[in-house]
């Protein structure tokens, strides 16, 4: 798969794209993730303590290592979305998209006219204007637009949300969704399972790629989600990958040495 616009093309072709989440604002971490073979890496500025200048550095590192830089936005506001795209993100994942109007707002923020209302100007993404014409010509075709479905209201409005032109993918948000249903973290609850079934069905009906995040670093679970029909899958995140490997190793060492974990 080629970079940038290849994400949209691959999803339209039915391919499964595996990516990762990054919350540590250091280019070395971005390089490690991006060079591992991940199709995309999303810089998490919703929950991660990452500034806009730090995000621009991470986007550069991810792109330089052959992966596609995405951003998980802190919200769905035009001034914020535009700045992260101008900083080099080649796709936007917006939280709490609960209505068709929310999805239309995201598309307006991401797309240049005539598809949207993103302002055009010199920025990091177009090499400070030296590649302005080329970037402007391909941005609408290449930049991924992804909604996060993480409230029961979004499940109820799913057909209308996914019918918005230029919405490429939808990420399910398990914790927030179950919280909105009064069953926080109860992923075996019948009500949640019905919501997931509706989510996958609607994505398939509307030809929108279904996305999910496998938080724990379990490759078998990623494969299982792909077999269920998910096509945009996040394989864990930097802090969990690092923390899990370290804790597991230390526990094994202490066990072998006869010491209890403190």
Secondary structure, DSSP 8 states (H G I E B T S, - for coil): --STTHHHHHHHTT--EEEEEE-S--HHHHHHHHTTT-SEEEEETTTS---HHHHHHHHHHHHHTTSEEEEE-SS--HHHHHHHHHTT-SEEEES---SHHHHHHHHHHHS-TTT--------GGGGGGTTHHHHHHHHHHH-EEEEEE-SHHHHHTHHHHHTSTT--EEEE-HHHHHHHTT-TT-TT-HHHHHHHHHHHHHHHHHT-EEEEEE-S--HHHHHHHHHHT--EEEEEEHHHHHHHHHHHHHHHHHHHTT----
